[in-house]
Amino acid sequence: MDRSLFYRADITGTTFTLNTKESGHLVRVLRMKNGDMLRFTDGKGKIYTCKILDDNTKGCEIEVLDSEPGKDKRSFYLQIAVAPTKNINRFEWFLEKATEIGIDRIIPFVSGHSERKDIKTDRLDRVITAAMKQSLKSFHPKLDEIIKFSQLIELPFEGRKFIACLDDDDTPELSKVYQPGENAWILIGPEGDFSPKEIENAKTKGFMPVRLGPYRLRTETAAIAACHTINILNY
């Protein structure tokens, strides 16, 4: 069986049919044919063992033979809110690597020092999907639409809330205050950091200021450092 992992969010019943684009890729590009075995994930934690019933390039029919839980379920929930970078390629790099490392939700936001005010969510979601398949994960991280910082900090969350910033010399390291097993939400600001008012507003909403190390990090590096820190402390 091909060790590649394919993605379909709405797997129900014992058969399903791929669209023209997916069918063409499977049959023409990957040279798969009737009877070939392959694996799909629904992005919700399941891996499906499947077989090609009809290798039609306009509508390839797939039969579901079996399903099992993926091996990437975690005992904690991690969401990171990030101010998208001016160079969107750097933000895409973060999405790719965070998906590989392990993350549940990404919330892009606009703050006072943001250099980018909008994103193409559909394109970025495809980056996440590709990373999920490449790393053989069974969970597809959720990518929100971009929102304002003032709206962001009002969102409900059950767990520890942190804001990574250069608040003062007494700001603790994330690795020193986070406890394994806790759900975590971390805010990562733009290159110019959060404004003092934004930090204070976040504090009033229960966000604890933390550092991610002794050095100033670029936005996407800080976001990956936060993602890796939470994951490594849980393993």
GUKOL-379989 format. One line per 3 residues: number of its first residue (from 1); for each residue y negated, x negated, z of N, C-alpha, C. Coordinates in pm, 1 decimal. Each point is the difference from the previous one (the first is absolute). Example, Ala and Ser with C-alpha at 12.3 -4.5 7.8 and 13.67 -1.06 7.14 Angstrom:
BEGIN
1) 569.0:-1319.0:780.0:-119.0:89.0:0.0:-120.0:-90.0:0.0 ~ -105.0:35.0:-72.0:-119.0:-82.0:6.0:-109.0:77.0:73.0
//
This chain:
BEGIN
1) 119.8:-83.2:0.0:-119.8:83.2:0.0:-125.4:-87.1:0.0 ~ -98.2:39.4:-80.1:-127.2:-71.3:-4.6:-62.7:-1.0:138.9 ~ -47.6:-116.7:46.4:-55.6:-11.8:134.3:-146.3:42.7:6.7
4) -56.4:39.0:-114.0:-137.8:48.0:-1.1:-9.1:132.1:76.4 ~ -120.6:31.2:44.5:-22.8:126.5:70.4:-103.2:80.7:-77.5 ~ 32.9:125.5:-27.2:-90.6:89.2:-71.7:-56.9:102.2:97.9
7) -108.4:64.6:-40.5:-70.8:89.7:92.0:-17.8:137.8:-60.7 ~ 35.0:98.7:78.2:-30.4:139.3:-34.4:-22.3:74.7:130.6 ~ -117.5:57.6:14.5:-39.0:59.2:128.3:68.5:132.8:28.0
10) 40.7:72.3:-104.5:51.1:135.8:19.1:147.0:13.4:-38.9 ~ 84.4:-78.4:61.8:143.6:9.0:-28.2:60.0:116.3:79.5 ~ 44.8:102.6:-74.0:66.2:115.2:62.2:119.5:37.9:-86.9
13) 102.2:55.2:60.8:117.8:40.2:-75.5:84.5:-119.4:-42.2 ~ 86.0:22.9:-97.8:93.9:-103.4:-42.7:-39.2:-68.2:-130.4 ~ -97.7:55.3:-71.5:-46.7:-63.9:-123.3:-151.8:11.8:-11.4
16) -59.7:-90.7:-75.1:-141.3:10.0:-33.6:-22.9:-71.4:-132.7 ~ -111.5:31.2:-64.2:-30.4:-55.8:-130.7:-129.1:-80.1:4.7 ~ 2.7:-120.2:-54.0:-117.8:-86.1:-3.2:-93.2:42.4:-113.0
19) -129.6:-32.6:16.5:-94.7:31.0:-106.3:16.8:-99.4:-116.2 ~ -75.9:21.7:-107.2:15.5:-81.8:-120.6:-26.9:-147.8:26.1 ~ -104.9:-30.1:76.5:-34.2:-139.5:27.7:110.5:-68.8:79.2
22) 46.0:64.3:106.3:105.1:-57.5:84.1:130.5:-13.8:-78.1 ~ 29.7:101.8:-80.3:124.5:-1.5:-78.5:-0.9:-112.9:-101.9 ~ -113.4:-16.1:-68.9:-11.7:-106.9:-98.5:15.6:-137.4:62.2
25) -58.9:-18.4:118.0:10.2:-129.0:68.3:145.1:-28.3:38.9 ~ 67.0:102.5:51.6:137.2:-17.9:47.0:95.9:-31.0:-115.7 ~ -14.7:73.5:-109.4:95.6:-11.6:-110.7:-38.3:-109.2:-99.9
28) -127.0:-2.6:-42.4:-40.5:-96.8:-102.4:-24.7:-139.3:56.8 ~ -70.3:-6.0:113.7:-37.3:-130.2:56.5:114.0:-60.6:81.0 ~ 57.3:79.9:91.0:106.4:-51.8:87.6:139.6:12.2:-61.9
31) 9.1:66.2:-115.6:125.8:11.9:-74.4:110.6:68.7:80.7 ~ -37.4:97.0:82.3:100.7:72.2:77.1:52.2:115.9:-83.0 ~ 124.9:40.4:30.0:66.5:102.2:-81.9:84.9:92.3:85.8
34) 59.2:99.3:-65.9:84.1:97.0:70.7:105.9:-69.3:86.9 ~ 10.0:47.6:122.8:99.8:-53.9:91.5:-49.6:-114.5:85.6 ~ -113.3:-59.4:-35.1:-54.7:-110.8:80.6:-45.5:52.0:135.7
37) 23.3:-81.0:102.8:-37.7:34.9:136.2:-136.0:-61.9:33.0 ~ -78.3:69.9:80.8:-130.5:-50.7:42.2:-39.6:64.7:131.7 ~ -102.1:-55.3:61.4:-43.5:49.3:130.5:-144.2:49.4:-7.5
40) -25.3:110.6:69.2:-134.7:56.3:10.9:-37.6:9.9:147.1 ~ -130.4:-0.9:27.0:-49.3:36.3:132.5:-98.4:114.6:-16.4 ~ -8.8:84.7:101.8:-97.3:108.9:-3.2:-129.7:-38.7:71.4
43) -4.5:-125.4:52.1:-119.2:-45.3:71.5:-12.9:58.6:139.0 ~ 99.1:77.2:41.0:-4.4:65.6:131.8:111.8:-51.0:91.3 ~ 64.0:-109.3:-39.9:101.0:-60.3:85.6:142.8:9.5:-47.7
46) 22.7:55.0:-120.1:136.5:11.2:-50.1:20.3:-82.1:-127.1 ~ 121.7:-53.4:-13.7:43.2:-68.9:-121.6:111.8:82.7:-63.0 ~ -12.9:28.8:-128.8:97.0:83.1:-70.6:79.3:-83.1:-100.7
49) 131.4:12.1:3.8:86.3:-59.3:-102.0:14.5:101.6:-112.8 ~ -34.1:-42.3:-121.2:-5.2:93.7:-112.5:72.8:-54.4:-122.5 ~ 21.0:89.1:-97.1:65.0:-36.4:-126.1:-74.2:67.3:-114.9
52) -9.4:-69.4:-112.6:-62.9:58.5:-118.0:98.4:93.8:-68.7 ~ -40.8:126.7:-12.0:82.8:99.9:-68.2:-33.3:8.0:-148.6 ~ -128.8:-9.6:-31.6:-44.4:12.3:-138.7:-111.6:-100.6:-23.7
55) 26.6:-103.3:-80.1:-98.6:-106.7:-21.6:-101.1:36.6:-109.8 ~ -52.5:120.5:6.3:-101.2:48.0:-93.4:-132.9:-66.1:30.8 ~ -62.8:-65.2:-99.1:-125.2:-72.3:23.8:-117.5:93.2:27.7
58) 15.3:128.5:-27.2:-108.1:95.4:26.1:21.3:77.9:129.6 ~ 120.3:-7.7:53.8:30.2:71.0:123.5:134.3:-42.2:53.5 ~ 3.6:-116.1:62.6:124.6:-56.6:51.1:47.4:80.0:122.0
61) 123.5:49.4:-6.5:53.0:80.7:109.4:79.3:-87.7:96.0 ~ -30.4:17.5:129.2:58.1:-82.5:105.6:81.6:87.4:95.1 ~ 118.6:-47.1:37.6:82.8:70.3:98.5:-3.9:-74.2:132.8
64) -21.6:74.1:108.6:-0.2:-56.6:135.2:142.3:3.3:54.8 ~ 52.9:-116.2:33.5:136.9:-9.0:51.4:5.9:-8.7:152.0 ~ -98.1:-68.4:58.2:3.9:-22.3:144.5:-139.9:-38.9:47.1
67) -21.2:9.6:130.2:-128.0:-43.3:57.9:24.1:-59.1:137.7 ~ -87.5:-88.0:41.4:9.3:-62.3:131.9:-139.0:-39.7:46.0 ~ -20.1:-14.9:130.2:-131.2:-43.7:49.1:-28.7:-142.8:-44.7
70) -126.8:-29.2:-28.0:-38.9:-137.2:-30.8:8.2:-86.9:124.1 ~ -14.7:-129.1:-18.3:13.5:-92.8:112.1:-136.2:-45.9:54.6 ~ -107.8:65.1:-45.9:-133.0:-46.9:37.9:-72.7:94.1:95.9
73) 71.3:91.1:65.9:-64.3:88.0:98.0:-40.5:-80.9:122.2 ~ -122.1:23.1:48.3:-51.2:-74.7:115.2:-18.9:93.1:120.2 ~ -4.6:-59.1:117.9:-14.6:77.7:123.6:-146.4:20.8:37.1
76) -91.0:-40.7:-85.5:-143.7:14.5:26.4:-68.5:43.6:-129.3 ~ -121.1:53.6:14.9:-77.6:46.4:-115.4:-123.6:-88.9:-12.3 ~ -23.9:-46.6:-122.0:-113.6:-88.9:-22.7:-89.0:53.4:-111.1
79) -125.8:21.5:32.1:-95.8:34.1:-104.5:-119.8:-94.8:11.0 ~ -49.1:-39.4:-114.5:-112.9:-91.6:-5.7:-107.6:61.0:-88.8 ~ -121.7:4.1:49.8:-114.3:47.7:-77.6:-77.0:-123.2:-47.2
82) -27.2:-6.2:-128.9:-61.2:-119.5:-59.7:-117.5:38.8:-88.8 ~ -107.3:-77.6:7.8:-111.0:14.9:-93.6:38.5:-72.9:-128.3 ~ 20.9:70.4:-111.2:43.1:-65.4:-124.1:-95.1:-111.8:-42.8
85) 56.8:-106.8:-52.8:-78.2:-116.7:-41.4:-70.1:23.3:-133.2 ~ -107.6:-74.8:-21.6:-74.8:10.2:-125.9:91.3:-32.0:-117.9 ~ 79.5:-105.2:14.1:101.8:-34.2:-99.8:124.5:81.5:30.9
88) 26.1:103.0:-79.2:109.2:92.0:30.2:135.6:-68.9:-2.8 ~ 10.9:-111.6:-71.6:127.7:-72.5:-3.8:40.6:-49.0:138.5 ~ -97.1:-35.4:80.8:30.0:-46.0:135.8:51.1:115.1:86.4
91) -54.3:119.1:-21.7:46.6:117.2:73.5:141.0:36.7:-44.9 ~ 25.8:-10.1:-129.6:134.2:26.4:-51.6:100.5:-98.6:59.0 ~ -41.0:-124.5:15.1:87.1:-101.8:60.4:36.9:41.1:142.5
94) -98.1:48.7:75.6:27.9:47.9:135.3:101.6:113.8:-1.6 ~ -20.8:97.6:-88.4:91.4:114.6:-6.6:142.3:-45.8:-29.7 ~ 13.6:-90.8:-92.5:131.5:-51.6:-38.3:68.1:-69.8:116.9
97) -70.6:-92.1:61.9:60.8:-78.8:107.9:23.9:82.3:125.9 ~ -90.2:92.1:31.7:19.0:85.3:117.9:122.4:89.0:-18.6 ~ 20.6:49.4:-121.8:118.8:81.2:-28.4:126.2:-81.9:20.1
100) -1.7:-123.4:-46.2:116.3:-87.2:17.0:27.5:-29.8:146.9 ~ -104.9:-24.5:76.7:15.3:-34.1:142.2:41.2:121.8:81.1 ~ -67.1:112.9:-24.6:30.3:123.8:71.9:-124.9:68.2:51.8
103) -32.6:115.8:-55.3:-116.8:77.6:42.0:26.6:145.2:-34.0 ~ -59.9:91.5:76.1:23.0:142.3:-22.4:-115.2:69.1:-72.6 ~ -121.2:-40.7:29.3:-115.5:69.7:-58.0:-116.1:-96.6:-16.8
106) -69.9:12.6:-112.6:-119.1:-80.5:-26.8:-115.7:95.5:-27.0 ~ -110.4:-18.4:71.3:-116.6:86.8:-16.5:-118.7:-84.0:-46.2 ~ -39.5:9.5:-126.0:-119.1:-71.7:-47.7:-125.2:71.9:51.3
109) -103.0:-76.3:33.2:-122.5:62.8:49.5:-124.2:-77.2:-43.7 ~ -112.5:67.3:8.9:-130.3:-58.2:-32.7:-81.2:-10.3:127.7 ~ -51.9:-121.1:27.5:-86.0:-20.4:116.7:-133.9:-57.5:-45.8
112) -87.8:-30.0:96.6:-135.0:-43.9:-33.6:-7.1:-125.3:-84.1 ~ 93.4:-93.2:17.4:-2.1:-126.5:-73.2:97.9:-3.1:-117.3 ~ 56.1:116.5:-35.5:97.8:4.5:-108.5:-61.3:-40.3:-133.9
115) 78.6:-75.4:-77.9:-41.8:-38.8:-134.4:61.4:90.7:-105.7 ~ 100.9:75.8:36.4:64.1:93.1:-94.3:0.2:139.3:61.0 ~ -47.5:96.2:-78.8:-14.1:136.6:49.8:107.8:95.3:-50.7
118) 75.8:-41.4:-102.6:102.4:89.7:-53.9:121.5:-78.6:-47.2 ~ 110.8:68.4:-12.3:125.8:-60.4:-45.7:73.4:100.3:-87.5 ~ 94.4:-50.1:-79.4:86.8:86.2:-80.2:133.5:11.0:72.5
121) 11.9:105.2:78.8:116.2:15.0:87.0:131.4:2.4:-76.9 ~ 2.3:67.7:-115.2:124.1:8.4:-78.1:49.6:-138.2:-40.5 ~ -91.6:-84.0:-47.0:37.6:-135.3:-41.2:50.5:-80.5:121.5
124) -69.8:10.4:111.3:38.6:-75.8:118.2:133.5:48.8:56.2 ~ 25.3:130.1:-12.5:127.1:53.5:47.3:115.9:-55.0:-82.9 ~ -25.6:-26.7:-127.3:104.1:-59.7:-85.0:29.9:-142.9:42.8
127) -100.3:-70.6:50.2:21.4:-134.4:53.9:94.0:6.7:119.9 ~ -22.2:97.4:86.2:86.1:19.9:116.9:142.4:34.0:-42.6 ~ 12.3:89.1:-96.8:132.6:38.9:-48.0:76.9:-119.4:-54.2
130) -66.8:-82.0:-80.3:65.8:-117.9:-56.6:45.3:-95.8:109.5 ~ -84.5:-18.5:102.4:35.8:-89.8:110.7:116.2:56.0:80.8 ~ 1.0:131.6:19.1:110.3:63.7:73.0:132.0:-21.8:-72.4
133) 0.2:20.2:-132.4:123.0:-16.8:-77.7:42.6:-146.5:-3.1 ~ -95.4:-89.3:-17.4:31.6:-142.9:-8.8:61.3:-51.1:129.9 ~ -50.9:49.9:113.2:49.7:-46.8:129.8:114.8:85.3:52.9
136) 47.7:95.6:-83.4:115.7:84.1:32.4:-21.0:81.5:127.2 ~ -121.3:52.1:16.8:-31.2:83.3:116.1:28.1:146.7:-31.3 ~ 30.1:76.9:103.3:26.7:142.3:-19.9:-116.8:87.9:44.7
139) -102.1:-60.9:58.2:-117.9:74.5:43.2:-120.6:-39.2:-85.7 ~ -70.6:100.5:-49.2:-119.1:-21.3:-82.3:-123.0:19.7:88.0 ~ -78.3:-107.0:25.3:-121.4:15.0:81.6:-95.2:103.4:-59.0
142) -68.8:71.7:85.9:-97.9:100.0:-43.2:-135.4:-67.4:-21.7 ~ -61.9:28.1:-113.3:-133.2:-51.3:-30.2:-96.5:117.2:-4.9 ~ -97.1:0.6:90.1:-99.2:107.1:5.5:-109.6:-18.5:-103.8
145) -73.4:106.5:-25.6:-122.8:-10.2:-77.1:-103.9:-70.3:86.1 ~ -96.5:-64.7:-62.3:-101.7:-73.7:74.0:-92.7:96.2:74.4 ~ -35.6:-35.4:124.2:-88.3:84.7:79.3:-108.3:-86.0:66.7
148) -97.9:65.5:58.3:-107.6:-69.3:70.0:48.0:-44.5:138.2 ~ -59.4:-106.9:50.3:37.3:-53.2:131.3:-19.1:104.3:108.9 ~ -107.6:77.4:-9.0:-26.9:102.7:101.5:111.0:104.5:4.5
151) 59.6:30.0:-115.5:112.0:94.2:-5.1:129.2:-66.4:47.7 ~ 12.5:-125.9:-34.3:121.0:-75.4:33.0:29.9:1.3:148.9 ~ -99.7:-33.9:78.9:24.3:-15.7:144.4:20.5:132.9:71.7
154) -18.4:110.8:-72.7:24.6:132.1:58.5:144.8:45.9:-22.9 ~ 74.5:-72.4:-83.7:137.2:40.9:-30.6:89.2:-11.0:124.4 ~ 90.2:95.6:19.4:89.9:-6.9:116.1:106.9:-107.2:-19.4
157) 43.6:-57.7:110.3:107.7:-99.4:-5.3:63.7:-11.2:137.2 ~ 132.3:4.1:4.0:73.3:-14.7:125.2:52.4:-142.5:9.8 ~ -70.4:-83.1:73.5:38.3:-139.9:15.6:-121.7:-84.7:34.2
160) 16.7:-131.0:-5.6:-108.4:-94.1:29.0:-91.4:-15.1:-120.6 ~ -130.1:-2.6:26.1:-98.0:-11.9:-107.2:-81.2:-128.1:20.0 ~ -8.7:-80.3:-107.1:-69.3:-128.1:7.3:-101.8:-11.9:-113.4
163) -106.3:-74.6:25.1:-94.7:-34.5:-103.6:-13.7:-151.9:-1.4 ~ 37.9:-62.0:-110.8:-6.9:-145.6:-11.9:-143.3:-38.3:-35.0 ~ -62.5:-76.1:87.5:-141.1:-33.0:-21.5:-38.3:-124.4:79.4
166) -118.0:-52.0:-31.0:-56.0:-113.5:73.2:-97.2:54.8:103.7 ~ 55.1:70.5:97.9:-82.3:71.7:98.2:-69.9:-95.5:95.0 ~ 76.5:-81.3:72.7:-56.7:-101.8:88.4:110.3:-100.7:32.6
169) -34.2:-102.7:74.3:95.7:-106.5:29.3:115.7:45.4:87.6 ~ -15.1:113.2:67.4:104.4:48.3:90.0:96.5:97.0:-68.1 ~ -20.0:24.6:-127.8:88.5:92.1:-71.6:141.9:-56.0:-0.8
172) 100.0:76.6:45.1:137.4:-51.7:8.3:69.1:-5.4:-136.6 ~ 104.4:-78.5:-7.1:82.4:-6.9:-120.3:87.0:125.8:-8.4 ~ 18.8:51.3:-120.5:86.4:116.6:-19.9:138.6:-25.3:56.9
175) 52.4:-118.8:-21.2:135.6:-32.8:45.3:14.0:0.8:151.7 ~ -112.2:-7.0:72.1:4.8:-3.8:146.7:-9.2:137.9:63.4 ~ -50.3:98.6:-73.9:-22.1:131.9:59.0:92.8:107.4:-56.7
178) 62.0:-27.1:-115.1:93.4:96.9:-57.4:137.5:-18.7:62.8 ~ 64.6:112.5:33.3:134.0:-2.8:57.7:101.6:50.3:-103.2 ~ 110.1:-74.5:-22.1:101.9:42.3:-96.6:45.1:143.7:23.5
181) 17.0:72.8:-108.6:43.2:138.0:7.2:-113.5:100.2:-5.3 ~ -123.3:-46.2:23.9:-114.2:90.0:-4.5:-40.7:30.8:-144.4 ~ -41.1:122.1:-24.1:-63.5:32.5:-127.4:-137.0:-67.2:-2.6
184) -38.4:-53.5:-113.6:-125.7:-74.9:-6.6:-82.6:40.2:-121.7 ~ -130.6:8.5:23.0:-96.8:25.0:-106.1:-106.6:-109.1:9.9 ~ -20.1:-71.8:-108.7:-93.7:-112.9:0.4:-104.6:19.3:-108.7
187) -126.1:-16.3:36.1:-110.7:7.8:-95.2:-38.2:-140.8:-44.2 ~ -8.0:-19.5:-131.8:-38.9:-128.6:-58.2:-126.0:21.6:-83.4 ~ -108.6:-67.3:36.3:-127.7:22.4:-66.0:-18.9:-79.9:-128.0
190) -115.7:17.1:-63.1:-32.3:-72.3:-123.9:-35.0:-145.5:28.8 ~ -31.5:-75.1:-105.0:-31.9:-142.4:16.1:-113.5:-23.0:100.1 ~ -95.9:91.6:3.0:-113.4:-15.0:92.5:27.1:52.6:138.7
193) 124.9:36.1:29.1:43.9:52.4:128.9:-61.0:138.8:26.2 ~ 36.0:57.0:110.5:-59.0:126.0:42.6:-138.7:-26.1:57.5 ~ -85.6:98.6:-5.2:-130.3:-12.5:65.3:19.5:21.0:149.7
196) -92.0:-50.7:83.6:11.3:21.6:144.9:10.1:148.8:36.2 ~ -73.1:85.0:-71.4:4.4:143.5:28.0:137.0:56.9:-32.5 ~ 60.6:-45.3:-111.9:132.8:48.8:-37.1:103.4:-40.3:104.2
199) -11.4:-121.3:51.1:93.0:-45.9:103.4:-13.6:86.3:125.2 ~ -123.2:27.3:39.2:-23.9:82.8:118.5:51.9:141.7:-20.7 ~ -22.7:55.0:-118.2:49.4:135.2:-28.9:152.3:4.5:4.1
202) 64.2:-105.5:-52.0:145.9:-6.3:3.1:50.8:-7.9:144.3 ~ -68.5:-76.4:81.4:38.6:-12.5:141.3:-1.4:136.0:69.1 ~ -101.3:81.3:-29.8:-9.4:131.3:64.3:113.2:92.6:-42.4
205) 64.3:-33.3:-112.3:112.4:79.8:-48.8:134.3:-61.6:38.3 ~ -3.2:-99.2:89.2:124.5:-55.2:52.3:53.1:-123.0:-69.2 ~ -79.3:-59.8:-90.4:44.3:-121.7:-68.8:-35.3:-123.3:83.6
208) 97.6:-86.2:18.5:-18.9:-121.7:78.3:-29.3:-117.6:-93.2 ~ -111.3:-72.1:20.6:-29.3:-117.9:-83.1:104.1:-109.0:22.4 ~ 47.6:-60.5:-110.4:96.8:-109.9:8.8:-33.6:-105.4:-104.5
211) 51.6:-120.1:24.3:-7.9:-108.1:-97.4:136.8:-19.3:-63.9 ~ -0.1:-58.1:-119.1:126.0:-27.5:-69.9:27.6:-149.5:-7.9 ~ -76.2:-78.6:74.5:15.0:-144.7:-0.6:-134.6:-66.3:23.6
214) -2.1:-132.5:1.5:-123.3:-72.9:31.4:-96.8:-14.6:-117.6 ~ 42.9:40.9:-119.7:-82.7:-24.8:-118.9:-45.0:130.3:-65.3 ~ -107.2:-8.8:-75.5:-46.9:114.2:-78.1:90.9:17.4:-121.3
217) 52.3:120.1:-18.2:93.0:27.6:-109.4:-62.0:94.2:-101.4 ~ 39.6:-16.1:-126.4:-41.2:95.6:-100.8:67.0:133.5:29.4 ~ -57.1:105.5:-53.4:49.4:134.9:30.5:148.9:15.0:-22.6
220) 46.4:-36.9:-119.5:142.1:20.9:-30.8:89.6:-90.5:84.2 ~ -49.7:-119.3:35.7:77.7:-90.8:85.2:9.9:56.1:140.9 ~ -111.5:53.7:50.4:-0.3:60.5:133.5:95.9:118.5:6.5
223) 0.3:80.8:-105.0:87.9:117.2:-2.3:147.0:-40.7:0.6 ~ 33.1:-103.8:-76.0:137.5:-49.1:-2.1:36.2:-63.9:133.8 ~ -93.6:-74.2:59.6:25.4:-61.3:131.1:30.8:107.7:103.5
226) -75.9:109.1:-3.4:22.7:109.9:94.2:136.4:64.5:-24.1 ~ 31.5:24.5:-125.9:129.6:60.8:-36.1:115.7:-88.4:44.5 ~ -10.7:-128.0:-27.5:107.9:-93.2:36.4:12.8:-12.6:151.0
229) -112.7:-4.2:70.8:3.2:-13.6:146.0:77.8:114.1:64.3 ~ -31.6:124.0:-40.2:67.3:115.6:58.9:149.3:-2.5:-33.1 ~ 33.3:-33.4:-123.2:141.1:-2.7:-39.9:77.0:-110.7:72.4
232) -58.5:-119.7:8.3:73.0:-112.6:59.1:21.2:19.4:148.8 ~ -94.9:69.4:65.4:14.8:25.9:144.0:108.4:103.6:28.3 ~ 38.8:74.0:-103.2:103.5:101.5:17.7:138.7:-45.9:-41.3
235) 13.2:-127.9:-40.9:130.4:-49.8:-44.9:41.2:-123.1:77.3
//
